[in-house]
Amino acid sequence: MRRTLPGVALLGLAALFAGTVCGCQSPQASAREDAARRWNEARARIKAQLAADRLQAGNVAAASAELATAWRLDPQNPELALLRARVCLAEGKTTQALDLLAHVQLPGRGQAEVEYLKAVAWQQQNRWQAALAGYTRAYELDHTEVAYVAAAAQAWLQLGQPEQALALLTQHSDRFAWTDTYQATLAECYEQLEDWPAAASAWQRVTATPQTATEIHERAAEALYRAGRYEDAIPALLDLLQADRDDTTASVPLMLAECYLALGRPAAAREQLQSVLRRDSEHVAALRLMARCLATAGDLDAALGVAQQALSIDAQDVRTLELTAALAWRTGDCEQAAAAATRLIALDADNPTGAHILGR
């Protein structure tokens, strides 16, 4: 008699057969899966590097496109989340960046970058206290990165606390004083403190590095000028004019004129001022300096005429009123001197020039 197996036995045999087959195929299937995963990760790394390169070059749209591909290939990679956050920050999407970073937790010093990027997002939102706290956490997690210390110092500066910024930088001077980032931030601290000699020295240490940005050279030159180091400021300012002949701003030639005037070279000062006035004949600061040049050269009547021209453009400018009153007094035009002094005192009650002319 032919015997049949019960249903339960048949199920057991089926399961055994399936397990045997799967057991034979699982190493191959697992190998294929591992190979595919490694290939996707490798492609993701390439795309991520391309995205980073595009981002560094300022091509945010291209960076975003490359990164989208990388993310599809390796969505669990926390490094890609950091890069996505950077792209979001470059696009001004601060809320999206913070949402991404909230889910990233890296071991050890890796978390410092996460905290730093959070702080950048808060900075973009003008939440300076939060940004300061984030930058502080970043450099506490990683004491080797000058950018974290500099960013915290910049946050202090934005909060109007240059003393705190300077104290922080001083605390880390042994480790970072040799870097341009440190010296540039130090210079900005001294600028806020109006310690122009110290600011000039710090900026000069930055400009000693080849291929320094023009903006840095300009700030160094301005600090030299404000520090009264006119002999040093003149070549720095001339280099700026030489580097950008089409510069339409008047700040550099005006500073040059001030330097020449302070060194008793009114003719050289006038040459710089004429270049400004050719572009803008109603530039009050240039006209005021021109009047001073003429006075230094001994032509008081011409100087008074130029000062009056400046005053006709801006009748409320205290420095122009002061110069006009003084020049009128020196030329013997007591009536005009008194009129200018009266207007000057109305705007600046404690002005010594106005008080002297009016006999107060």
GIZI-V570914 format. One record per helix or strand of 3 or more residues. SS is the DSSP state (~ for helix, > for strand). FROM is the first residue (numbers start at 1). LEN is the number of residues. If there is no record, write none. Layout:
ss=SS from=FROM len=LEN
ss=SS from=FROM len=LEN
//
This chain:
ss=~ from=7 len=50
ss=~ from=60 len=14
ss=~ from=78 len=13
ss=~ from=94 len=8
ss=~ from=110 len=15
ss=~ from=128 len=14
ss=~ from=146 len=13
ss=~ from=162 len=10
ss=~ from=173 len=4
ss=~ from=180 len=13
ss=~ from=196 len=12
ss=~ from=214 len=13
ss=~ from=230 len=14
ss=~ from=251 len=12
ss=~ from=266 len=14
ss=~ from=284 len=13
ss=~ from=300 len=14
ss=~ from=318 len=14
ss=~ from=334 len=14
ss=~ from=352 len=6
//
